[in-house]
Amino acid sequence: MDLRPSCLCLFNIILLAGPACGLQITSTGPTSIEKASGETVKLDCQFTLAAEDSGPLDIEWSLQPSDNQKKEEVVIVYSGDRAFEHYYEPLKGRVHFNSPDPKNGDASMNIMGLKATDTGTYQCKVKKVPGISSRKILLTVMVRPSKPRCYAEGQTHAGKDMVLRCSSVEGTQPLQYIWERTTGNKLLPPLAVLVGGTMSLRNATEAASGTYKCIAKNRIGTEECLVEVNITQPPNTAGVIAGVVICILLVLILLALLLFCCCRARNKKKYEKEIAYEIREDVPPPKSRVSTARSFTSVGSQRSSLGSMSPSNLHEYTKPQYDKIPSEEYERPPSHAPIPPPSRMAGPNLSRMGAIPVMVPAQNRDGSIV
């Protein structure tokens, strides 16, 4: 009689402190799995039943809490010959049993479209009274690095220090950054210092110009970016300062000339107005015109007074000739049109009409007789 099965059952009872001769999970795969995000993973859970396991079959997958303050989350359940796959909302639609009929001994679970939040410890529990058994698997979902961002900081002049930076926003740690040069001799400058995703170029020279590539990598994948570096000679500071000073002086000179021209034009306009006012004050009043009929009336009225004058007294009234037109030396006001000279009548015509020569006394500006 072979006693090895009985001894094996006794050994399991002593060490495992549980029913060892009934239901057993026979999976021997790894209990720790690493997968990349977006992939599909199979969490293996194979089991066997014993003859004494006569109760209903129940299979339950659950996500174990990361600490004691959180509760266990049921992910998927098989009970009463039916599968229930919508217990856990974050995995809804992405989890199902590997076998369409788990009661045949395959309680494995598949998770599709893995995400970083799916990381955790999953437990497979199979129960068929009186047998019960469980198995835990640690799943780690790793995220490949996102496309890094490369950029340069600092002055790009020869003799100055500058820094090249490279960083990925996403990616499972540890992330590793590698700098390479893609142009020239493809060697990094001798004074380059690498710290993480940062490369410092100290006392940069024109020889350091070129294209640099940064590679971000982890155990899942790699991503890279490029940055262009162009080291130039520093500008001539003295020449720039001199040019600025000259430009400022030219602007000041132009402003001074403009101000001078404005003041001169203003003074000239003021002077012209003053001259115009003086000319208007010096212009005599216009000579009054008397109609012929009025002349005849005044002549007739004065005939008696002048008839008694002797020729000897007439020389006193011959000083100026009042029948002449005023001298044209006076400037006419610019705002008045020239006055046409009065028409003259010949002496014989006046005598024929009965006119008598009369001396008109001179008048000053206010109209009084001189």
C-alpha positions as CSV (number, residue, x, y, z in Angstrom):
1,M,0.0,0.0,0.0
2,D,1.4,3.4,-1.1
3,L,1.3,5.9,1.9
4,R,2.9,8.9,0.0
5,P,-0.4,10.7,-0.7
6,S,-1.5,10.4,2.9
7,C,1.9,11.7,4.1
8,L,1.6,14.6,1.6
9,C,-1.8,15.5,3.0
10,L,-0.6,15.4,6.5
11,F,2.4,17.6,5.6
12,N,0.1,20.2,4.0
13,I,-2.2,20.2,7.0
14,I,0.7,20.9,9.4
15,L,2.4,23.6,7.3
16,L,-0.5,25.4,5.6
17,A,-3.0,25.1,8.5
18,G,-5.8,24.6,6.1
19,P,-7.5,22.0,4.0
20,A,-4.8,20.6,1.8
21,C,-6.3,17.5,0.4
22,G,-9.3,19.2,-1.3
23,L,-9.4,22.1,-3.8
24,Q,-5.9,23.4,-4.8
25,I,-4.6,26.2,-7.1
26,T,-1.9,24.6,-9.3
27,S,-0.6,27.7,-11.2
28,T,3.2,28.0,-11.0
29,G,3.7,31.2,-13.0
30,P,5.4,34.4,-11.6
31,T,3.7,36.2,-8.8
32,S,5.1,39.5,-9.9
33,I,4.4,40.8,-13.5
34,E,5.5,44.0,-15.2
35,K,3.7,45.2,-18.3
36,A,3.7,48.4,-20.4
37,S,0.6,50.6,-20.5
38,G,-1.7,49.8,-23.3
39,E,-0.9,46.1,-23.3
40,T,-2.9,43.1,-22.2
41,V,-2.0,40.9,-19.3
42,K,-3.1,37.4,-18.1
43,L,-3.2,36.8,-14.4
44,D,-2.9,33.0,-14.2
45,C,-5.1,31.0,-11.7
46,Q,-5.5,27.3,-12.5
47,F,-7.1,25.0,-9.9
48,T,-8.1,21.4,-9.3
49,L,-11.0,19.9,-7.3
50,A,-11.2,16.9,-5.0
51,A,-14.0,14.4,-4.8
52,E,-15.1,15.7,-1.5
53,D,-15.5,19.3,-2.9
54,S,-19.3,19.1,-3.5
55,G,-20.5,22.6,-2.8
56,P,-21.2,25.3,-5.4
57,L,-18.2,26.8,-7.2
58,D,-17.4,30.4,-6.5
59,I,-14.4,32.4,-8.1
60,E,-13.6,35.9,-7.0
61,W,-10.8,38.3,-8.2
62,S,-10.2,41.3,-6.0
63,L,-7.8,44.2,-5.8
64,Q,-6.0,44.3,-2.5
65,P,-5.7,47.6,-0.7
66,S,-2.3,49.3,-0.6
67,D,-2.7,50.1,3.1
68,N,-5.0,49.1,5.9
69,Q,-7.3,52.2,5.6
70,K,-8.7,51.1,2.2
71,K,-11.1,48.3,1.6
72,E,-10.7,45.4,-0.8
73,E,-12.2,46.0,-4.2
74,V,-14.0,43.1,-6.0
75,V,-13.1,43.1,-9.7
76,I,-14.8,40.0,-11.2
77,V,-16.9,37.1,-9.9
78,Y,-18.1,33.7,-11.1
79,S,-21.0,32.3,-9.1
80,G,-23.9,30.1,-10.0
81,D,-22.5,29.2,-13.4
82,R,-22.5,32.9,-14.3
83,A,-19.7,35.5,-14.7
84,F,-20.2,39.0,-13.3
85,E,-17.6,41.4,-14.8
86,H,-18.9,44.9,-13.9
87,Y,-18.0,45.1,-10.2
88,Y,-15.1,47.5,-10.4
89,E,-15.8,50.7,-12.4
90,P,-12.2,51.6,-13.3
91,L,-11.8,48.2,-15.1
92,K,-15.3,48.1,-16.5
93,G,-15.2,46.7,-20.0
94,R,-11.5,45.8,-19.8
95,V,-11.6,42.7,-17.7
96,H,-13.0,39.2,-18.3
97,F,-12.2,35.5,-17.5
98,N,-9.7,33.8,-19.7
99,S,-12.0,30.8,-20.1
100,P,-15.7,30.9,-21.2
101,D,-16.4,28.2,-18.6
102,P,-14.1,28.7,-15.5
103,K,-15.6,25.7,-13.7
104,N,-13.3,23.5,-15.9
105,G,-10.3,24.5,-13.8
106,D,-9.2,27.9,-15.4
107,A,-10.0,30.9,-13.2
108,S,-7.4,33.1,-14.9
109,M,-8.3,36.8,-15.6
110,N,-7.3,39.0,-18.5
111,I,-7.0,42.8,-18.3
112,M,-6.9,44.8,-21.6
113,G,-5.6,48.3,-22.3
114,L,-3.5,48.5,-19.2
115,K,-3.2,51.9,-17.4
116,A,-0.8,53.1,-14.8
117,T,-3.7,53.2,-12.3
118,D,-4.1,49.4,-12.8
119,T,-1.0,48.8,-10.8
120,G,-1.7,46.8,-7.6
121,T,-1.9,43.3,-6.0
122,Y,-4.7,41.1,-7.4
123,Q,-6.0,38.0,-5.5
124,C,-7.6,35.0,-7.0
125,K,-9.9,33.1,-4.6
126,V,-11.5,29.8,-5.5
127,K,-14.1,28.2,-3.2
128,K,-16.0,25.0,-3.4
129,V,-17.2,23.8,0.0
130,P,-15.4,22.5,1.9
131,G,-12.3,23.4,-0.3
132,I,-11.0,26.9,-0.6
133,S,-7.7,28.3,-2.0
134,S,-6.2,31.7,-3.1
135,R,-3.3,33.2,-5.0
136,K,-1.9,36.7,-5.1
137,I,-0.1,38.4,-8.1
138,L,1.6,41.8,-8.1
139,L,0.9,43.7,-11.3
140,T,3.1,46.7,-12.2
141,V,1.9,48.8,-15.2
142,M,4.9,50.8,-16.5
143,V,4.5,53.9,-18.7
144,R,7.0,54.5,-21.4
145,P,8.6,58.0,-21.4
146,S,6.6,60.8,-23.1
147,K,8.3,62.7,-25.8
148,P,10.8,64.9,-23.9
149,R,11.2,68.7,-24.3
150,C,14.6,69.9,-25.2
151,Y,15.7,73.6,-24.9
152,A,18.8,75.8,-24.2
153,E,19.3,78.3,-21.5
154,G,21.9,81.1,-21.2
155,Q,23.8,83.2,-23.6
156,T,25.0,81.7,-26.9
157,H,28.1,83.8,-27.1
158,A,31.6,82.4,-27.0
159,G,33.2,82.3,-23.6
160,K,29.8,82.1,-21.8
161,D,28.1,79.2,-20.0
162,M,24.9,77.7,-21.2
163,V,22.7,74.8,-20.2
164,L,20.8,72.2,-22.3
165,R,17.8,70.7,-20.6
166,C,15.7,67.6,-21.4
167,S,12.7,66.3,-19.5
168,S,9.8,63.9,-19.9
169,V,6.5,64.7,-18.2
170,E,5.4,61.0,-18.1
171,G,7.2,57.8,-17.7
172,T,7.7,55.1,-15.0
173,Q,10.8,55.7,-12.9
174,P,13.7,55.3,-13.1
175,L,14.1,57.5,-16.2
176,Q,17.5,57.7,-17.8
177,Y,18.6,60.6,-20.0
178,I,21.3,60.2,-22.6
179,W,22.8,63.2,-24.6
180,E,24.4,62.7,-28.0
181,R,25.7,65.0,-30.7
182,T,24.4,64.3,-34.2
183,T,26.6,66.7,-36.2
184,G,30.4,67.3,-36.5
185,N,32.6,64.8,-34.8
186,K,29.6,63.6,-32.7
187,L,31.6,64.0,-29.5
188,L,30.3,66.1,-26.6
189,P,32.4,69.2,-25.8
190,P,35.2,68.4,-23.4
191,L,33.9,70.7,-20.7
192,A,30.3,69.3,-20.8
193,V,28.9,68.2,-17.5
194,L,25.9,65.8,-17.4
195,V,23.5,65.7,-14.5
196,G,20.3,63.8,-15.1
197,G,18.6,65.4,-18.1
198,T,20.8,68.6,-17.9
199,M,24.0,69.2,-19.8
200,S,26.1,72.2,-18.9
201,L,28.5,73.7,-21.4
202,R,31.1,75.8,-19.6
203,N,33.1,78.4,-21.4
204,A,31.4,77.5,-24.7
205,T,33.3,78.0,-27.9
206,E,32.2,78.0,-31.6
207,A,33.3,74.4,-31.9
208,A,30.4,73.4,-29.6
209,S,27.9,74.6,-32.2
210,G,25.7,71.8,-33.7
211,T,22.7,69.6,-33.1
212,Y,22.3,67.6,-29.9
213,K,19.9,64.7,-29.2
214,C,18.4,63.8,-25.9
215,I,17.1,60.2,-25.3
216,A,14.8,59.5,-22.4
217,K,14.4,55.8,-21.6
218,N,13.2,53.3,-19.1
219,R,12.6,49.6,-19.1
220,I,9.5,50.0,-21.3
221,G,10.7,52.2,-24.2
222,T,12.6,55.3,-25.3
223,E,11.7,58.7,-26.7
224,E,14.0,61.5,-28.0
225,C,14.2,65.2,-28.9
226,L,16.6,67.5,-30.7
227,V,18.0,71.0,-29.9
228,E,20.1,73.3,-32.0
229,V,23.1,75.1,-30.5
230,N,24.7,78.1,-32.3
231,I,27.7,79.7,-30.5
232,T,28.7,83.1,-31.9
233,Q,31.3,85.8,-31.1
234,P,30.0,88.5,-28.7
235,P,29.0,91.7,-30.4
236,N,31.2,94.9,-30.4
237,T,29.8,96.7,-27.3
238,A,31.8,99.9,-27.9
239,G,30.6,100.2,-31.4
240,V,27.0,99.7,-30.3
241,I,27.3,102.4,-27.6
242,A,28.9,104.8,-30.1
243,G,26.1,104.2,-32.6
244,V,23.5,104.8,-29.9
245,V,25.2,108.1,-28.8
246,I,25.4,109.3,-32.4
247,C,21.8,108.5,-33.0
248,I,20.7,110.4,-29.9
249,L,22.8,113.5,-30.9
250,L,21.3,113.5,-34.4
251,V,17.8,113.4,-32.9
252,L,18.6,116.3,-30.6
253,I,20.1,118.3,-33.5
254,L,17.0,117.7,-35.6
255,L,14.7,118.7,-32.7
256,A,16.8,121.9,-32.2
257,L,16.5,122.8,-35.9
258,L,12.8,122.2,-35.9
259,L,12.3,124.4,-32.8
260,F,14.5,127.2,-34.3
261,C,12.5,127.1,-37.6
262,C,9.2,127.2,-35.7
263,C,10.3,130.2,-33.6
264,R,11.6,132.1,-36.6
265,A,8.4,131.6,-38.6
266,R,6.4,132.7,-35.6
267,N,8.5,135.9,-35.1
268,K,8.3,136.7,-38.9
269,K,4.5,136.4,-38.9
270,K,4.3,138.6,-35.8
271,Y,6.5,141.2,-37.5
272,E,4.4,141.3,-40.6
273,K,1.3,141.9,-38.6
274,E,2.9,144.8,-36.8
275,I,4.0,146.4,-40.1
276,A,0.5,146.0,-41.5
277,Y,-1.0,147.8,-38.4
278,E,1.5,150.7,-38.8
279,I,0.7,151.1,-42.5
280,R,-3.0,151.3,-41.8
281,E,-2.4,154.0,-39.2
282,D,-0.4,156.2,-41.7
283,V,-2.9,156.0,-44.6
284,P,-4.9,159.3,-44.9
285,P,-8.7,159.1,-45.1
286,P,-10.1,158.9,-48.6
287,K,-10.8,162.1,-50.4
288,S,-14.5,163.1,-50.3
289,R,-16.2,163.4,-53.6
290,V,-18.8,166.1,-54.2
291,S,-21.3,165.7,-57.0
292,T,-21.5,168.3,-59.7
293,A,-24.9,169.5,-58.5
294,R,-23.6,170.0,-55.0
295,S,-20.6,171.9,-56.3
296,F,-22.9,174.2,-58.2
297,T,-25.0,174.8,-55.1
298,S,-21.9,175.6,-53.0
299,V,-20.5,177.8,-55.7
300,G,-23.6,179.8,-55.9
301,S,-23.8,180.2,-52.2
302,Q,-20.3,181.5,-51.9
303,R,-20.4,183.8,-54.9
304,S,-21.4,186.8,-52.8
305,S,-18.8,186.2,-50.2
306,L,-15.9,185.8,-52.7
307,G,-17.0,188.5,-55.1
308,S,-15.7,191.2,-52.7
309,M,-12.2,189.8,-52.7
310,S,-9.7,191.8,-54.6
311,P,-7.1,190.2,-56.8
312,S,-4.5,191.4,-54.4
313,N,-5.8,189.1,-51.7
314,L,-6.0,186.0,-53.8
315,H,-2.2,185.3,-53.5
316,E,-2.8,184.2,-50.0
317,Y,-4.9,181.2,-51.2
318,T,-2.4,180.1,-53.9
319,K,-0.1,178.1,-51.5
320,P,-1.2,174.5,-52.3
321,Q,-2.9,173.3,-55.4
322,Y,-5.9,171.5,-54.1
323,D,-7.2,170.2,-57.4
324,K,-4.3,167.7,-57.6
325,I,-4.7,164.1,-56.7
326,P,-3.0,163.1,-53.4
327,S,0.5,161.7,-53.9
328,E,0.7,158.0,-54.5
329,E,3.6,157.7,-52.1
330,Y,1.1,156.6,-49.4
331,E,0.7,152.9,-49.4
332,R,-2.8,151.7,-49.7
333,P,-4.1,149.4,-47.0
334,P,-3.7,145.8,-48.2
335,S,-7.3,145.1,-47.4
336,H,-8.7,147.9,-49.6
337,A,-9.0,148.0,-53.4
338,P,-7.4,151.0,-55.2
339,I,-9.8,154.0,-55.5
340,P,-10.1,155.3,-59.0
341,P,-9.2,159.1,-59.5
342,P,-12.2,161.4,-59.7
343,S,-13.2,162.6,-63.1
344,R,-12.2,166.1,-64.2
345,M,-14.2,168.7,-66.2
346,A,-12.4,171.1,-68.4
347,G,-12.3,174.8,-67.4
348,P,-14.2,176.1,-70.5
349,N,-17.0,173.7,-69.8
350,L,-17.3,175.0,-66.3
351,S,-17.2,178.6,-67.4
352,R,-19.8,177.9,-70.1
353,M,-22.0,176.4,-67.3
354,G,-21.6,179.6,-65.3
355,A,-19.1,178.2,-62.7
356,I,-16.8,180.6,-60.9
357,P,-13.3,179.4,-59.7
358,V,-13.2,178.9,-56.0
359,M,-10.3,178.2,-53.7
360,V,-11.1,175.4,-51.3
361,P,-9.2,175.8,-48.0
362,A,-7.0,172.9,-46.9
363,Q,-8.2,170.5,-44.2
364,N,-6.4,168.4,-41.7
365,R,-7.3,164.7,-40.7
366,D,-10.0,165.8,-38.3
367,G,-11.7,168.0,-40.9
368,S,-10.8,171.4,-39.5
369,I,-9.7,174.2,-41.9
370,V,-6.0,174.9,-41.8
